[in-house]
Amino acid sequence: MIFTVLIYGLSSVLTVQAVCPICTVAVASGVGLSRWFGVDDLISGLWLGGLIVSFVYWTITWMEKHDICFSGQTIITTGAYYLLVFVPLYFTSVIGHPDNIYLGTDKLILGSIVGSVAFFVGVWWYELLKKKNKGHAYFPFQKVVMPILPLIIINLIFYFIL
């Protein structure tokens, strides 16, 4: 039953496209590849934060499309996604290792916070520019580039800092 609901929900979300599906795939690929290649958790966290924000956008848009509204919807949905990601990582000791700290915070958590903000700013920036251009993008694939660009820039900054 849960599997059926999950499949239905994911297939419905793909048609909503609150955040470009290509952006989400790019972010998910960034998380998977960085962990696989042994990239520092600060950088992996960037992509994880972007992925979480992308899923939050998709979920909120899907709920609005299906007339699912409740008080605190955005806060509860956002909190639920972060808990679903970080609680299992904590209990499997991926988060919380004393040797995995940067600026007094776990690298994966710090990267996720910065990545979440960066992805959010990219989406906000895209929407702002699109609104100024009468609802149209300025260039092809702008909806893909703008949310991912801040992640790439910060990724490079973190890479050279570490």
C-alpha positions in Angstrom: 0.0 0.0 0.0 2.7 2.5 1.0 4.7 1.6 -2.2 1.6 2.3 -4.3 1.0 5.7 -2.6 4.7 6.6 -3.0 4.7 5.7 -6.7 1.5 7.6 -7.3 2.8 10.7 -5.4 6.1 10.7 -7.3 4.4 10.3 -10.7 2.0 13.2 -9.9 4.9 15.4 -8.7 6.7 14.9 -12.0 3.8 16.5 -13.9 3.7 19.6 -11.5 7.3 20.7 -12.1 7.5 23.3 -9.3 11.2 23.0 -9.7 12.6 21.7 -12.9 13.0 17.8 -12.8 16.3 18.2 -14.5 17.5 20.4 -11.6 16.4 17.7 -9.1 18.2 15.0 -11.1 21.3 17.1 -11.3 21.2 17.7 -7.5 20.6 14.1 -6.7 23.4 13.1 -9.0 25.7 15.6 -7.3 24.9 14.0 -3.9 25.4 10.5 -5.1 28.6 11.1 -7.1 30.3 13.2 -4.4 29.8 10.6 -1.7 30.9 7.8 -4.1 34.1 9.6 -5.1 34.8 10.4 -1.4 34.2 14.1 -1.7 34.3 16.0 1.6 30.9 16.0 3.4 30.8 19.8 3.3 30.5 19.6 -0.4 28.2 16.6 -0.4 26.0 18.5 2.0 25.7 21.4 -0.4 24.0 19.1 -2.9 22.0 17.4 -0.3 20.6 20.7 0.9 19.7 21.6 -2.7 17.9 18.3 -3.1 15.9 18.7 0.0 14.7 22.2 -1.0 13.8 20.9 -4.4 11.7 18.1 -2.9 10.0 20.7 -0.6 9.1 22.8 -3.6 7.7 19.8 -5.4 5.7 18.6 -2.4 4.2 22.0 -1.6 3.2 22.5 -5.3 1.7 19.0 -5.4 -0.3 19.6 -2.3 -1.6 23.0 -3.6 -2.5 21.4 -6.9 -4.5 18.7 -5.0 -6.2 21.3 -2.7 -4.3 20.0 0.3 -3.9 23.0 2.6 -3.4 23.2 6.3 -2.0 25.7 8.8 1.8 25.8 8.8 2.0 23.6 5.6 5.3 25.0 4.4 7.0 24.8 7.8 5.8 21.3 8.6 6.7 20.0 5.1 10.1 21.5 5.2 10.7 20.3 8.8 9.5 16.8 7.8 12.0 16.5 4.9 14.9 17.7 7.0 14.0 15.2 9.7 13.6 12.4 7.2 17.1 13.1 5.9 19.0 13.9 9.1 17.5 11.6 11.7 18.6 8.4 9.9 22.0 10.0 9.2 22.4 10.7 12.8 21.4 7.2 14.0 23.8 5.6 11.5 26.6 7.9 12.7 27.1 9.6 9.4 26.3 12.9 11.2 27.8 13.6 14.5 31.4 12.2 14.2 33.8 14.5 16.2 36.4 14.4 13.3 33.8 15.7 10.8 33.5 19.2 12.1 34.0 22.5 10.3 33.4 25.9 12.0 32.0 24.1 15.0 29.3 22.3 13.0 29.0 18.9 11.4 30.2 19.2 7.8 27.2 17.5 6.3 24.8 19.7 8.2 26.7 22.9 7.5 26.9 22.0 3.8 23.2 21.2 3.7 22.2 24.5 5.3 24.4 26.5 2.8 23.2 24.4 -0.1 19.5 24.8 0.9 19.9 28.6 1.1 21.9 28.6 -2.2 19.3 26.5 -4.1 16.4 28.6 -2.6 18.1 31.8 -3.7 18.6 30.4 -7.2 14.9 29.5 -7.6 13.9 32.9 -6.1 16.3 34.7 -8.5 14.9 32.7 -11.5 11.3 33.6 -10.5 12.2 37.2 -10.1 13.8 37.5 -13.5 11.0 35.5 -15.2 8.5 37.9 -13.7 10.4 40.9 -15.0 10.5 39.4 -18.4 6.7 39.0 -18.6 6.7 35.3 -17.5 9.4 34.2 -19.9 12.9 33.0 -19.4 15.7 35.0 -20.8 17.6 32.0 -22.2 16.9 28.3 -22.9 17.2 26.1 -19.8 17.3 29.2 -17.4 15.0 27.3 -15.1 17.7 24.6 -14.8 20.8 26.9 -14.7 19.7 29.4 -12.1 19.0 27.1 -9.1 22.1 25.0 -9.9 24.5 27.9 -10.5 24.7 29.0 -6.9 25.4 25.4 -5.8 28.2 25.1 -8.4 29.8 28.4 -7.3 29.7 27.6 -3.6 30.9 24.1 -4.4 34.0 25.6 -6.0 34.6 28.0 -3.1 34.4 25.1 -0.6 36.6 23.0 -2.8 39.4 25.5 -2.7 38.9 26.3 1.0 39.3 22.6 1.9 
